[in-house]
Amino acid sequence: MRTMLKVTIPVETGNKAIKDGSLPKLMESFMQKNKPEAAYFFPEGGKRTAMFVLNLPDPTYIPSITEPFFSGLNADVSMSPVMNADDLRAGLDKAMKAMS
């Protein structure tokens, strides 16, 4: 299932992780392992934030995806199922047929 993963890193933890080199290593490792279809990095609410869109094969992958961010960066992590435009069209088509 296409999933959006949002990672928000506390300032002090992020500062330390940049200084010791663990932040870029963790991000690169995550991206190599999970191959997100999109990755964005930006400040939000004064904190370093990353947003990834990836395929979640099943819920058992959640711990292996989130734990490095929890334990390595003390990050807030959220996940949401998402659709692209093609998924939305197909979903609306199914919904319209179900309503008929």
KOLGU-4560 file (N, C-alpha, C; in nm, 3 decimals, padded with zeros to 5 digits):
<recs>
<n_xx: 00.084 n_yy: -00.117 n_zz: 00.000 ca_xx: 00.000 ca_yy: 00.000 ca_zz: 00.000 c_xx: 00.090 c_yy: 00.124 c_zz: 00.000 mol: A seq: 1 type: MET>
<n_xx: 00.055 n_yy: 00.220 n_zz: -00.086 ca_xx: 00.129 ca_yy: 00.346 ca_zz: -00.089 c_xx: 00.105 c_yy: 00.417 c_zz: 00.043 mol: A seq: 2 type: ARG>
<n_xx: 00.214 n_yy: 00.458 n_zz: 00.108 ca_xx: 00.208 ca_yy: 00.516 ca_zz: 00.242 c_xx: 00.295 c_yy: 00.640 c_zz: 00.249 mol: A seq: 3 type: THR>
<n_xx: 00.244 n_yy: 00.742 n_zz: 00.318 ca_xx: 00.324 ca_yy: 00.860 ca_zz: 00.344 c_xx: 00.380 c_yy: 00.850 c_zz: 00.485 mol: A seq: 4 type: MET>
<n_xx: 00.509 n_yy: 00.866 n_zz: 00.497 ca_xx: 00.580 ca_yy: 00.861 ca_zz: 00.624 c_xx: 00.634 c_yy: 01.000 c_zz: 00.653 mol: A seq: 5 type: LEU>
<n_xx: 00.598 n_yy: 01.053 n_zz: 00.767 ca_xx: 00.647 ca_yy: 01.185 ca_zz: 00.809 c_xx: 00.734 c_yy: 01.166 c_zz: 00.932 mol: A seq: 6 type: LYS>
<n_xx: 00.855 n_yy: 01.220 n_zz: 00.927 ca_xx: 00.951 ca_yy: 01.209 ca_zz: 01.036 c_xx: 00.988 c_yy: 01.350 c_zz: 01.081 mol: A seq: 7 type: VAL>
<n_xx: 00.963 n_yy: 01.380 n_zz: 01.208 ca_xx: 00.997 ca_yy: 01.511 ca_zz: 01.264 c_xx: 01.100 c_yy: 01.492 c_zz: 01.374 mol: A seq: 8 type: THR>
<n_xx: 01.213 n_yy: 01.559 n_zz: 01.358 ca_xx: 01.329 ca_yy: 01.537 ca_zz: 01.445 c_xx: 01.343 c_yy: 01.653 c_zz: 01.544 mol: A seq: 9 type: ILE>
<n_xx: 01.351 n_yy: 01.624 n_zz: 01.673 ca_xx: 01.373 ca_yy: 01.730 ca_zz: 01.770 c_xx: 01.504 c_yy: 01.806 c_zz: 01.739 mol: A seq: 10 type: PRO>
<n_xx: 01.506 n_yy: 01.936 n_zz: 01.765 ca_xx: 01.620 ca_yy: 02.020 ca_zz: 01.728 c_xx: 01.751 c_yy: 01.970 c_zz: 01.788 mol: A seq: 11 type: VAL>
<n_xx: 01.754 n_yy: 01.949 n_zz: 01.919 ca_xx: 01.879 ca_yy: 01.909 ca_zz: 01.983 c_xx: 01.929 c_yy: 01.774 c_zz: 01.932 mol: A seq: 12 type: GLU>
<n_xx: 01.838 n_yy: 01.681 n_zz: 01.916 ca_xx: 01.876 ca_yy: 01.549 ca_zz: 01.865 c_xx: 01.928 c_yy: 01.561 c_zz: 01.723 mol: A seq: 13 type: THR>
<n_xx: 01.861 n_yy: 01.642 n_zz: 01.641 ca_xx: 01.905 ca_yy: 01.664 ca_zz: 01.504 c_xx: 02.042 c_yy: 01.729 c_zz: 01.498 mol: A seq: 14 type: GLY>
<n_xx: 02.066 n_yy: 01.830 n_zz: 01.583 ca_xx: 02.196 ca_yy: 01.896 ca_zz: 01.587 c_xx: 02.306 c_yy: 01.796 c_zz: 01.617 mol: A seq: 15 type: ASN>
<n_xx: 02.283 n_yy: 01.713 n_zz: 01.719 ca_xx: 02.382 ca_yy: 01.612 ca_zz: 01.757 c_xx: 02.404 c_yy: 01.512 c_zz: 01.644 mol: A seq: 16 type: LYS>
<n_xx: 02.294 n_yy: 01.469 n_zz: 01.579 ca_xx: 02.304 ca_yy: 01.369 ca_zz: 01.472 c_xx: 02.375 c_yy: 01.425 c_zz: 01.348 mol: A seq: 17 type: ALA>
<n_xx: 02.365 n_yy: 01.553 n_zz: 01.326 ca_xx: 02.440 ca_yy: 01.614 ca_zz: 01.215 c_xx: 02.588 c_yy: 01.620 c_zz: 01.252 mol: A seq: 18 type: ILE>
<n_xx: 02.618 n_yy: 01.662 n_zz: 01.374 ca_xx: 02.758 ca_yy: 01.674 ca_zz: 01.418 c_xx: 02.830 c_yy: 01.540 c_zz: 01.419 mol: A seq: 19 type: LYS>
<n_xx: 02.759 n_yy: 01.434 n_zz: 01.461 ca_xx: 02.827 ca_yy: 01.303 ca_zz: 01.468 c_xx: 02.812 c_yy: 01.222 c_zz: 01.338 mol: A seq: 20 type: ASP>
<n_xx: 02.739 n_yy: 01.276 n_zz: 01.242 ca_xx: 02.726 ca_yy: 01.209 ca_zz: 01.111 c_xx: 02.618 c_yy: 01.104 c_zz: 01.103 mol: A seq: 21 type: GLY>
<n_xx: 02.543 n_yy: 01.082 n_zz: 01.211 ca_xx: 02.443 ca_yy: 00.975 ca_zz: 01.208 c_xx: 02.317 c_yy: 01.013 c_zz: 01.130 mol: A seq: 22 type: SER>
<n_xx: 02.285 n_yy: 01.141 n_zz: 01.120 ca_xx: 02.162 ca_yy: 01.180 ca_zz: 01.047 c_xx: 02.172 c_yy: 01.147 c_zz: 00.898 mol: A seq: 23 type: LEU>
<n_xx: 02.276 n_yy: 01.191 n_zz: 00.828 ca_xx: 02.282 ca_yy: 01.154 ca_zz: 00.686 c_xx: 02.295 c_yy: 01.003 c_zz: 00.664 mol: A seq: 24 type: PRO>
<n_xx: 02.364 n_yy: 00.935 n_zz: 00.753 ca_xx: 02.378 ca_yy: 00.789 ca_zz: 00.740 c_xx: 02.243 c_yy: 00.720 c_zz: 00.755 mol: A seq: 25 type: LYS>
<n_xx: 02.165 n_yy: 00.762 n_zz: 00.855 ca_xx: 02.035 ca_yy: 00.701 ca_zz: 00.878 c_xx: 01.942 c_yy: 00.727 c_zz: 00.759 mol: A seq: 26 type: LEU>
<n_xx: 01.939 n_yy: 00.849 n_zz: 00.709 ca_xx: 01.853 ca_yy: 00.883 ca_zz: 00.595 c_xx: 01.893 c_yy: 00.804 c_zz: 00.471 mol: A seq: 27 type: MET>
<n_xx: 02.022 n_yy: 00.798 n_zz: 00.445 ca_xx: 02.070 ca_yy: 00.725 ca_zz: 00.327 c_xx: 02.039 c_yy: 00.576 c_zz: 00.339 mol: A seq: 28 type: GLU>
<n_xx: 02.061 n_yy: 00.519 n_zz: 00.456 ca_xx: 02.030 ca_yy: 00.378 ca_zz: 00.478 c_xx: 01.881 c_yy: 00.351 c_zz: 00.458 mol: A seq: 29 type: SER>
<n_xx: 01.798 n_yy: 00.438 n_zz: 00.514 ca_xx: 01.653 ca_yy: 00.423 ca_zz: 00.498 c_xx: 01.615 c_yy: 00.426 c_zz: 00.351 mol: A seq: 30 type: PHE>
<n_xx: 01.669 n_yy: 00.522 n_zz: 00.277 ca_xx: 01.631 ca_yy: 00.537 ca_zz: 00.137 c_xx: 01.681 c_yy: 00.421 c_zz: 00.052 mol: A seq: 31 type: MET>
<n_xx: 01.800 n_yy: 00.371 n_zz: 00.079 ca_xx: 01.851 ca_yy: 00.256 ca_zz: 00.004 c_xx: 01.768 c_yy: 00.131 c_zz: 00.031 mol: A seq: 32 type: GLN>
<n_xx: 01.730 n_yy: 00.112 n_zz: 00.156 ca_xx: 01.655 ca_yy: -00.008 ca_zz: 00.195 c_xx: 01.510 c_yy: -00.004 c_zz: 00.147 mol: A seq: 33 type: LYS>
<n_xx: 01.444 n_yy: 00.112 n_zz: 00.160 ca_xx: 01.300 ca_yy: 00.121 ca_zz: 00.132 c_xx: 01.264 c_yy: 00.180 c_zz: -00.003 mol: A seq: 34 type: ASN>
<n_xx: 01.357 n_yy: 00.240 n_zz: -00.072 ca_xx: 01.338 ca_yy: 00.293 ca_zz: -00.206 c_xx: 01.208 c_yy: 00.373 c_zz: -00.221 mol: A seq: 35 type: LYS>
<n_xx: 01.194 n_yy: 00.483 n_zz: -00.145 ca_xx: 01.072 ca_yy: 00.563 ca_zz: -00.156 c_xx: 01.055 c_yy: 00.618 c_zz: -00.297 mol: A seq: 36 type: PRO>
<n_xx: 00.929 n_yy: 00.632 n_zz: -00.340 ca_xx: 00.904 ca_yy: 00.690 ca_zz: -00.472 c_xx: 00.923 c_yy: 00.841 c_zz: -00.468 mol: A seq: 37 type: GLU>
<n_xx: 00.918 n_yy: 00.900 n_zz: -00.350 ca_xx: 00.945 ca_yy: 01.043 ca_zz: -00.332 c_xx: 01.002 c_yy: 01.065 c_zz: -00.193 mol: A seq: 38 type: ALA>
<n_xx: 01.089 n_yy: 01.166 n_zz: -00.182 ca_xx: 01.146 ca_yy: 01.203 ca_zz: -00.052 c_xx: 01.163 c_yy: 01.355 c_zz: -00.050 mol: A seq: 39 type: ALA>
<n_xx: 01.115 n_yy: 01.416 n_zz: 00.057 ca_xx: 01.123 ca_yy: 01.562 ca_zz: 00.072 c_xx: 01.175 c_yy: 01.594 c_zz: 00.211 mol: A seq: 40 type: TYR>
<n_xx: 01.254 n_yy: 01.700 n_zz: 00.219 ca_xx: 01.315 ca_yy: 01.740 ca_zz: 00.345 c_xx: 01.292 c_yy: 01.889 c_zz: 00.362 mol: A seq: 41 type: PHE>
<n_xx: 01.242 n_yy: 01.930 n_zz: 00.480 ca_xx: 01.205 ca_yy: 02.070 ca_zz: 00.499 c_xx: 01.192 c_yy: 02.102 c_zz: 00.647 mol: A seq: 42 type: PHE>
<n_xx: 01.201 n_yy: 02.231 n_zz: 00.682 ca_xx: 01.176 ca_yy: 02.269 ca_zz: 00.821 c_xx: 01.025 c_yy: 02.287 c_zz: 00.841 mol: A seq: 43 type: PRO>
<n_xx: 00.975 n_yy: 02.237 n_zz: 00.952 ca_xx: 00.833 ca_yy: 02.256 ca_zz: 00.985 c_xx: 00.824 c_yy: 02.278 c_zz: 01.135 mol: A seq: 44 type: GLU>
<n_xx: 00.762 n_yy: 02.387 n_zz: 01.174 ca_xx: 00.749 ca_yy: 02.417 ca_zz: 01.315 c_xx: 00.883 c_yy: 02.429 c_zz: 01.385 mol: A seq: 45 type: GLY>
<n_xx: 00.986 n_yy: 02.472 n_zz: 01.312 ca_xx: 01.118 ca_yy: 02.487 ca_zz: 01.371 c_xx: 01.196 c_yy: 02.358 c_zz: 01.387 mol: A seq: 46 type: GLY>
<n_xx: 01.148 n_yy: 02.250 n_zz: 01.327 ca_xx: 01.215 ca_yy: 02.120 ca_zz: 01.339 c_xx: 01.246 c_yy: 02.064 c_zz: 01.201 mol: A seq: 47 type: LYS>
<n_xx: 01.353 n_yy: 01.986 n_zz: 01.194 ca_xx: 01.386 ca_yy: 01.917 ca_zz: 01.070 c_xx: 01.279 c_yy: 01.811 c_zz: 01.045 mol: A seq: 48 type: ARG>
<n_xx: 01.228 n_yy: 01.809 n_zz: 00.922 ca_xx: 01.120 ca_yy: 01.718 ca_zz: 00.889 c_xx: 01.149 c_yy: 01.651 c_zz: 00.755 mol: A seq: 49 type: THR>
<n_xx: 01.114 n_yy: 01.525 n_zz: 00.746 ca_xx: 01.126 ca_yy: 01.450 ca_zz: 00.620 c_xx: 00.992 c_yy: 01.386 c_zz: 00.589 mol: A seq: 50 type: ALA>
<n_xx: 00.959 n_yy: 01.382 n_zz: 00.462 ca_xx: 00.836 ca_yy: 01.319 ca_zz: 00.417 c_xx: 00.873 c_yy: 01.221 c_zz: 00.306 mol: A seq: 51 type: MET>
<n_xx: 00.831 n_yy: 01.098 n_zz: 00.321 ca_xx: 00.860 ca_yy: 00.994 ca_zz: 00.224 c_xx: 00.729 c_yy: 00.932 c_zz: 00.175 mol: A seq: 52 type: PHE>
<n_xx: 00.724 n_yy: 00.897 n_zz: 00.049 ca_xx: 00.613 ca_yy: 00.817 ca_zz: -00.004 c_xx: 00.675 c_yy: 00.684 c_zz: -00.044 mol: A seq: 53 type: VAL>
<n_xx: 00.623 n_yy: 00.577 n_zz: 00.015 ca_xx: 00.680 ca_yy: 00.445 ca_zz: -00.010 c_xx: 00.571 c_yy: 00.340 c_zz: -00.016 mol: A seq: 54 type: LEU>
<n_xx: 00.609 n_yy: 00.224 n_zz: -00.066 ca_xx: 00.516 ca_yy: 00.111 ca_zz: -00.072 c_xx: 00.532 c_yy: 00.029 c_zz: 00.056 mol: A seq: 55 type: ASN>
<n_xx: 00.424 n_yy: 00.014 n_zz: 00.129 ca_xx: 00.424 ca_yy: -00.067 ca_zz: 00.251 c_xx: 00.361 c_yy: -00.201 c_zz: 00.214 mol: A seq: 56 type: LEU>
<n_xx: 00.443 n_yy: -00.306 n_zz: 00.197 ca_xx: 00.388 ca_yy: -00.435 ca_zz: 00.155 c_xx: 00.281 c_yy: -00.490 c_zz: 00.249 mol: A seq: 57 type: PRO>
<n_xx: 00.303 n_yy: -00.475 n_zz: 00.380 ca_xx: 00.203 ca_yy: -00.515 ca_zz: 00.479 c_xx: 00.241 c_yy: -00.452 c_zz: 00.613 mol: A seq: 58 type: ASP>
<n_xx: 00.151 n_yy: -00.454 n_zz: 00.710 ca_xx: 00.176 ca_yy: -00.383 ca_zz: 00.837 c_xx: 00.296 c_yy: -00.435 c_zz: 00.916 mol: A seq: 59 type: PRO>
<n_xx: 00.342 n_yy: -00.556 n_zz: 00.888 ca_xx: 00.456 ca_yy: -00.607 ca_zz: 00.964 c_xx: 00.585 c_yy: -00.531 c_zz: 00.936 mol: A seq: 60 type: THR>
<n_xx: 00.585 n_yy: -00.449 n_zz: 00.830 ca_xx: 00.702 ca_yy: -00.368 ca_zz: 00.797 c_xx: 00.710 c_yy: -00.240 c_zz: 00.881 mol: A seq: 61 type: TYR>
<n_xx: 00.604 n_yy: -00.204 n_zz: 00.949 ca_xx: 00.601 ca_yy: -00.078 ca_zz: 01.024 c_xx: 00.716 c_yy: -00.068 c_zz: 01.124 mol: A seq: 62 type: ILE>
<n_xx: 00.740 n_yy: -00.167 n_zz: 01.209 ca_xx: 00.851 ca_yy: -00.153 ca_zz: 01.305 c_xx: 00.988 c_yy: -00.135 c_zz: 01.239 mol: A seq: 63 type: PRO>
<n_xx: 01.016 n_yy: -00.209 n_zz: 01.133 ca_xx: 01.149 ca_yy: -00.196 ca_zz: 01.070 c_xx: 01.165 c_yy: -00.061 c_zz: 01.001 mol: A seq: 64 type: SER>
<n_xx: 01.055 n_yy: 00.000 n_zz: 00.960 ca_xx: 01.061 ca_yy: 00.132 ca_zz: 00.897 c_xx: 01.072 c_yy: 00.243 c_zz: 01.002 mol: A seq: 65 type: ILE>
<n_xx: 00.996 n_yy: 00.232 n_zz: 01.110 ca_xx: 00.989 ca_yy: 00.342 ca_zz: 01.206 c_xx: 01.094 c_yy: 00.338 c_zz: 01.317 mol: A seq: 66 type: THR>
<n_xx: 01.133 n_yy: 00.220 n_zz: 01.361 ca_xx: 01.225 ca_yy: 00.210 ca_zz: 01.476 c_xx: 01.357 c_yy: 00.284 c_zz: 01.458 mol: A seq: 67 type: GLU>
<n_xx: 01.420 n_yy: 00.281 n_zz: 01.340 ca_xx: 01.545 ca_yy: 00.358 ca_zz: 01.328 c_xx: 01.525 c_yy: 00.508 c_zz: 01.355 mol: A seq: 68 type: PRO>
<n_xx: 01.411 n_yy: 00.561 n_zz: 01.319 ca_xx: 01.383 ca_yy: 00.703 ca_zz: 01.344 c_xx: 01.352 c_yy: 00.728 c_zz: 01.491 mol: A seq: 69 type: PHE>
<n_xx: 01.276 n_yy: 00.636 n_zz: 01.552 ca_xx: 01.247 ca_yy: 00.649 ca_zz: 01.695 c_xx: 01.376 c_yy: 00.639 c_zz: 01.778 mol: A seq: 70 type: PHE>
<n_xx: 01.448 n_yy: 00.530 n_zz: 01.760 ca_xx: 01.564 ca_yy: 00.503 ca_zz: 01.845 c_xx: 01.687 c_yy: 00.585 c_zz: 01.805 mol: A seq: 71 type: SER>
<n_xx: 01.704 n_yy: 00.612 n_zz: 01.677 ca_xx: 01.822 ca_yy: 00.683 ca_zz: 01.632 c_xx: 01.812 c_yy: 00.834 c_zz: 01.641 mol: A seq: 72 type: GLY>
<n_xx: 01.688 n_yy: 00.887 n_zz: 01.633 ca_xx: 01.673 ca_yy: 01.033 ca_zz: 01.629 c_xx: 01.570 c_yy: 01.086 c_zz: 01.728 mol: A seq: 73 type: LEU>
<n_xx: 01.510 n_yy: 00.999 n_zz: 01.806 ca_xx: 01.404 ca_yy: 01.042 ca_zz: 01.899 c_xx: 01.294 c_yy: 01.117 c_zz: 01.825 mol: A seq: 74 type: ASN>
<n_xx: 01.266 n_yy: 01.074 n_zz: 01.702 ca_xx: 01.175 ca_yy: 01.146 ca_zz: 01.613 c_xx: 01.028 c_yy: 01.113 c_zz: 01.640 mol: A seq: 75 type: ALA>
<n_xx: 00.943 n_yy: 01.210 n_zz: 01.605 ca_xx: 00.800 ca_yy: 01.184 ca_zz: 01.596 c_xx: 00.778 c_yy: 01.126 c_zz: 01.457 mol: A seq: 76 type: ASP>
<n_xx: 00.703 n_yy: 01.018 n_zz: 01.449 ca_xx: 00.681 ca_yy: 00.950 ca_zz: 01.321 c_xx: 00.531 c_yy: 00.928 c_zz: 01.303 mol: A seq: 77 type: VAL>
<n_xx: 00.483 n_yy: 00.959 n_zz: 01.183 ca_xx: 00.343 ca_yy: 00.928 ca_zz: 01.150 c_xx: 00.339 c_yy: 00.864 c_zz: 01.012 mol: A seq: 78 type: SER>
<n_xx: 00.239 n_yy: 00.779 n_zz: 00.994 ca_xx: 00.221 ca_yy: 00.710 ca_zz: 00.866 c_xx: 00.074 c_yy: 00.720 c_zz: 00.827 mol: A seq: 79 type: MET>
<n_xx: 00.051 n_yy: 00.741 n_zz: 00.697 ca_xx: -00.087 ca_yy: 00.749 ca_zz: 00.646 c_xx: -00.093 c_yy: 00.684 c_zz: 00.510 mol: A seq: 80 type: SER>
<n_xx: -00.199 n_yy: 00.605 n_zz: 00.484 ca_xx: -00.217 ca_yy: 00.555 ca_zz: 00.348 c_xx: -00.250 c_yy: 00.673 c_zz: 00.257 mol: A seq: 81 type: PRO>
<n_xx: -00.195 n_yy: 00.674 n_zz: 00.137 ca_xx: -00.218 ca_yy: 00.783 ca_zz: 00.042 c_xx: -00.241 c_yy: 00.727 c_zz: -00.098 mol: A seq: 82 type: VAL>
<n_xx: -00.298 n_yy: 00.812 n_zz: -00.183 ca_xx: -00.324 ca_yy: 00.776 ca_zz: -00.322 c_xx: -00.257 c_yy: 00.876 c_zz: -00.415 mol: A seq: 83 type: MET>
<n_xx: -00.220 n_yy: 00.830 n_zz: -00.534 ca_xx: -00.182 ca_yy: 00.924 ca_zz: -00.638 c_xx: -00.307 c_yy: 00.950 c_zz: -00.724 mol: A seq: 84 type: ASN>
<n_xx: -00.295 n_yy: 01.029 n_zz: -00.829 ca_xx: -00.412 ca_yy: 01.065 ca_zz: -00.910 c_xx: -00.477 c_yy: 00.942 c_zz: -00.974 mol: A seq: 85 type: ALA>
<n_xx: -00.397 n_yy: 00.848 n_zz: -01.020 ca_xx: -00.454 ca_yy: 00.727 ca_zz: -01.081 c_xx: -00.532 c_yy: 00.645 c_zz: -00.978 mol: A seq: 86 type: ASP>
<n_xx: -00.478 n_yy: 00.634 n_zz: -00.857 ca_xx: -00.547 ca_yy: 00.562 ca_zz: -00.750 c_xx: -00.680 c_yy: 00.630 c_zz: -00.717 mol: A seq: 87 type: ASP>
<n_xx: -00.679 n_yy: 00.762 n_zz: -00.712 ca_xx: -00.801 ca_yy: 00.836 ca_zz: -00.681 c_xx: -00.907 c_yy: 00.813 c_zz: -00.788 mol: A seq: 88 type: LEU>
<n_xx: -00.867 n_yy: 00.820 n_zz: -00.915 ca_xx: -00.964 ca_yy: 00.795 ca_zz: -01.024 c_xx: -01.025 c_yy: 00.657 c_zz: -01.011 mol: A seq: 89 type: ARG>
<n_xx: -00.940 n_yy: 00.556 n_zz: -00.989 ca_xx: -00.990 ca_yy: 00.419 ca_zz: -00.977 c_xx: -01.081 c_yy: 00.405 c_zz: -00.855 mol: A seq: 90 type: ALA>
<n_xx: -01.042 n_yy: 00.467 n_zz: -00.744 ca_xx: -01.124 ca_yy: 00.460 ca_zz: -00.623 c_xx: -01.258 c_yy: 00.529 c_zz: -00.639 mol: A seq: 91 type: GLY>
<n_xx: -01.259 n_yy: 00.644 n_zz: -00.705 ca_xx: -01.385 ca_yy: 00.715 ca_zz: -00.729 c_xx: -01.475 c_yy: 00.636 c_zz: -00.824 mol: A seq: 92 type: LEU>
<n_xx: -01.413 n_yy: 00.572 n_zz: -00.921 ca_xx: -01.491 ca_yy: 00.489 ca_zz: -01.013 c_xx: -01.559 c_yy: 00.374 c_zz: -00.936 mol: A seq: 93 type: ASP>
<n_xx: -01.485 n_yy: 00.310 n_zz: -00.848 ca_xx: -01.543 ca_yy: 00.203 ca_zz: -00.766 c_xx: -01.654 c_yy: 00.256 c_zz: -00.674 mol: A seq: 94 type: LYS>
<n_xx: -01.630 n_yy: 00.372 n_zz: -00.617 ca_xx: -01.730 ca_yy: 00.431 ca_zz: -00.527 c_xx: -01.858 c_yy: 00.465 c_zz: -00.604 mol: A seq: 95 type: ALA>
<n_xx: -01.844 n_yy: 00.520 n_zz: -00.724 ca_xx: -01.961 ca_yy: 00.555 ca_zz: -00.805 c_xx: -02.040 c_yy: 00.430 c_zz: -00.843 mol: A seq: 96 type: MET>
<n_xx: -01.968 n_yy: 00.322 n_zz: -00.878 ca_xx: -02.037 ca_yy: 00.197 ca_zz: -00.913 c_xx: -02.109 c_yy: 00.139 c_zz: -00.792 mol: A seq: 97 type: LYS>
<n_xx: -02.049 n_yy: 00.151 n_zz: -00.674 ca_xx: -02.110 ca_yy: 00.098 ca_zz: -00.553 c_xx: -02.234 c_yy: 00.177 c_zz: -00.514 mol: A seq: 98 type: ALA>
<n_xx: -02.239 n_yy: 00.304 n_zz: -00.552 ca_xx: -02.352 ca_yy: 00.390 ca_zz: -00.519 c_xx: -02.468 c_yy: 00.372 c_zz: -00.617 mol: A seq: 99 type: MET>
<n_xx: -02.440 n_yy: 00.308 n_zz: -00.731 ca_xx: -02.544 ca_yy: 00.291 ca_zz: -00.834 c_xx: -02.642 c_yy: 00.182 c_zz: -00.799 mol: A seq: 100 type: SER>
</recs>
